[in-house]
Amino acid sequence: MKNWIYLIFLLMPLCHASLSWLSIAHVTHLSKNMSQVQICDSLSGWTNIQKKFCREHFDFMDTIYQAAKITLSECESQFKSRRWNCSTSSNPNVFNRLPESGVREAAFVYALSSAALTYSITSACSEGKLAGCSCDETKKRPIRNGHLWSGCSDNIAYGMAVAESFLDPRLRKRANLLVVNLHNFETGRKVIEKNMNRQCKCHGVSGACEIKTCWRSMPSFSIIGTKLKEKYDAAVQVNVERKMNQKRVVARNRALASLSKNELVYVRNSPDFCRPIPRLATYGTRDRVCNKTSRGIDSCDLLCCGRPYVTQLEVVAYKCNCTFKWCCSVICKECKKIQEVTRCR
């Protein structure tokens, strides 16, 4: 039985918020002898539409699991030097409570999770791992200016459609936050669409590039994470207003004439995250490693929120003697060294 199936059962008590599916990335083992239908129907926190999706597209579930993994990994990578560091290592409940807050950190996670699911599905589609999915045939065109668009383009439209059908319906019970969160979901998907790359391969005698076979592909997900982090830094605070029987997000700063669907939006100002906030399952910056020589966001003055910090010698583990194993993994040993480490008090 696939790993993602084992993960879900341990997390059933946690799955009550709109991003609780991300928590499956943290569980490593659990065994249950149940049919596929029983598994899908038992997914606590999933909407009926999502459970139906699971029953009808069970082969997608490993891809959804991978999407959860890269969401958490990329989020922690992007925020490793911030007061809120997106860490779920001490408490996976952070993604159960944070979404209800309406702060800009929640906006980032909504967009990132939507982008990750779009990315994972599109990648699986291109690799032939999903039935009924193939390359983007609409990109095939005749030769023009020496370019032949006949390569296997990533089917981003398919990935976006599946991600939308899986994620968006789960928020229907939230009135104003529904509108905000759906906006951020869409922003996450569109970031991938807008950053597709053109790749080409030359054809010709003796290496001449008389004709190029070209296709569109997604960038690395770290690039997507960086783009969304930039949008997080420039996020727009909004109100939710009703117009013509429809709710929509409107910039709180009326000087902004229009609000693009490519921007992240939030409702409430974020706390400073200096101290523990139980309602958001965040733990402040005590014991966080900081850089005492930096003047940036990772500096001890900023990260420790003006509190004292202490430098001491610690044994630090790191990966070493890495070798590439065909195909396709990197195997490393764990080495240790003693070095100075500064932590917030």
Helices and strands as residue ranges (DSSP letters): H 3-10, G 12-14, G 20-26, H 36-41, H 48-56, G 58-60, H 61-78, H 94-97, G 98-101, H 104-126, G 137-139, E 147-148, H 156-167, G 168-171, H 175-194, E 197-203, G 205-207, E 211-217, H 221-233, E 236-243, E 246-251, E 265-266, E 276-277, G 278-280, E 282-283, E 289-290, H 300-303, E 309-325, E 329-344
